[in-house]
Amino acid sequence: IEAILFDMNGTLTTREPHDTTQRAAVKRMLELLGKDEASDAYWDELNHRFKAYGQWAQENLLQLSEEEIWTCWILPDVPAQQIEPVAAELTLAWSERKGRMVPKVGAEETLVELKRRGYRLGVISNSMSSLDIPRSLAAYGWKEYFEVVVLSSAIKYRKPAPEPFLEALRALKIEPSHCAYLGNRISKDMVGCKRAGSALGLILEPHDGPREDEQDQTIPPDEVIHSLSELINIFPGRV
C-alpha cells in the first residue's frame, strides 16, 4: 500500500451541536436570503426539499452544483440571479445550522504518524458544499497532510460511484492495487472503493456495531476498526 485515502465527514471529523455556530449560521442564511426572520414552517420546507434532492442525488450518484441545487431544488421560486452568487455560502450555512465540524479523537496523531511512515494521504468525500471541507482542513492545519482532496461538489459524482476514487488515483498517479481507503459507510465507501479496484477497504465502525441502515450490506470490509489510532497497527512504516 502506497496511499491511504479517507472519507471526511463521519470518519476523520464529526459534526457536533454548537450553539454559537448554529445561531450564526441561521443569521447568515437570513442575510443571504434578504430576510429579517423565517418561520419554522419555512425551515421545515427547506429541509423537505433538501432531503428530496439528497435522495435523488444518491439514487443517481450525481452531484449538482450548488447553484443548481438552490435554484432548481431548494428555492426555485426565487430569482436565480439573486441566489446563484451566494449559493456556496448558503450551502455552508445550511450545514452549520446543525453544528460545527470537529476532528475525531486520534485523527491528528494518526495522520501525522501515517505521513511519517511514508504513506501518501488524500481525501475522497461526498459533500454538497465546496467550502465546508476545505475550510475545515485549513482550520485544523491538515492541508499539508493531503496530496489530493476530491469532493463530489467538484467532480459531480457521488460515492459509491467509482469516479471520485479514480479521480484521486489519477491525481496521485498510482494504481488502485496500491491504495487503501477508510470510510464509515459500507454502502458508499466500501462499495465505491471496491468498484474502483482499491486493494484494501476499511470501515470505521461504532463500538456498538454497524449502523442500523448498514447491517444488510453484502460487501464486507477488509478491515473493521473502532478508532482511528488502530490504523497505526495495520500500516507499518514504508521508509
NORTAHU-V602756 format. One record per backbone hydrogen bond with DSSP energy under -1.0 kcal/mol. CO is the residue of the C=O (numbers start at 1). NH is the residue of the N-H. E is the energy in kcal/mol with one decimal. If there is no record, write none. Layout:
CO|NH|E + CO|NH|E
//
This chain:
2|120|-2.4 + 3|180|-2.4 + 4|122|-1.3 + 5|182|-2.5 + 6|124|-2.8 + 8|11|-1.7 + 8|12|-1.5 + 8|13|-2.2 + 12|104|-2.9 + 13|10|-2.4 + 14|102|-2.6 + 16|100|-2.1 + 18|22|-2.7 + 19|23|-2.7 + 20|24|-2.2 + 21|25|-2.1 + 22|26|-2.0 + 23|27|-2.3 + 24|28|-2.5 + 25|29|-2.4 + 26|30|-2.3 + 27|31|-2.1 + 28|32|-2.5 + 29|33|-2.1 + 30|35|-2.9 + 39|43|-1.8 + 40|44|-2.6 + 41|45|-2.0 + 42|46|-2.1 + 43|47|-2.4 + 44|48|-2.2 + 45|49|-2.2 + 46|50|-2.5 + 47|51|-2.3 + 48|52|-1.9 + 49|53|-2.4 + 50|54|-2.9 + 51|55|-2.4 + 52|56|-2.1 + 53|57|-3.1 + 54|58|-2.3 + 55|59|-2.3 + 56|60|-1.9 + 57|61|-1.1 + 57|62|-1.7 + 61|158|-1.5 + 65|69|-2.7 + 66|70|-2.2 + 67|71|-2.4 + 68|72|-2.4 + 69|73|-1.6 + 69|74|-2.1 + 70|75|-3.5 + 75|78|-1.6 + 79|82|-1.5 + 79|83|-1.2 + 80|84|-3.0 + 83|86|-1.4 + 84|87|-1.1 + 86|90|-2.4 + 87|91|-2.4 + 88|92|-2.0 + 89|93|-2.4 + 90|94|-2.6 + 91|95|-2.0 + 92|96|-2.1 + 95|98|-1.6 + 96|99|-1.0 + 100|16|-2.7 + 102|14|-2.4 + 104|107|-2.2 + 106|110|-2.2 + 107|111|-2.6 + 108|112|-2.3 + 109|113|-2.1 + 110|114|-2.6 + 111|115|-2.3 + 112|116|-2.2 + 113|117|-1.9 + 114|119|-2.1 + 115|118|-1.5 + 117|238|-3.4 + 120|4|-2.6 + 121|147|-2.7 + 122|6|-2.4 + 123|150|-3.1 + 125|152|-1.9 + 131|135|-2.3 + 132|136|-2.0 + 133|137|-2.8 + 134|138|-1.9 + 135|139|-2.5 + 136|140|-2.5 + 137|142|-2.6 + 142|145|-2.0 + 148|123|-2.3 + 150|125|-2.4 + 151|154|-1.5 + 151|155|-1.8 + 152|156|-2.1 + 156|63|-2.1 + 158|161|-2.4 + 162|166|-2.5 + 163|167|-2.6 + 164|168|-1.6 + 165|169|-2.2 + 166|170|-2.4 + 167|171|-2.1 + 168|172|-2.1 + 169|173|-1.4 + 169|174|-1.7 + 175|178|-2.2 + 176|179|-2.0 + 176|199|-1.8 + 178|2|-3.0 + 178|3|-2.1 + 179|199|-1.1 + 179|200|-1.5 + 180|5|-2.9 + 181|202|-3.3 + 182|7|-2.6 + 183|204|-2.9 + 185|189|-2.5 + 185|190|-1.2 + 186|191|-2.3 + 188|192|-1.4 + 189|193|-2.3 + 190|194|-2.0 + 191|195|-2.0 + 192|196|-1.6 + 193|198|-2.7 + 200|181|-2.2 + 201|222|-2.2 + 201|223|-1.3 + 202|183|-2.0 + 203|225|-2.6 + 206|209|-1.8 + 211|214|-2.0 + 214|217|-1.3 + 223|203|-2.1 + 225|205|-3.0 + 227|230|-1.4 + 228|231|-1.8 + 229|232|-1.4 + 230|233|-1.1 + 231|235|-2.3
//
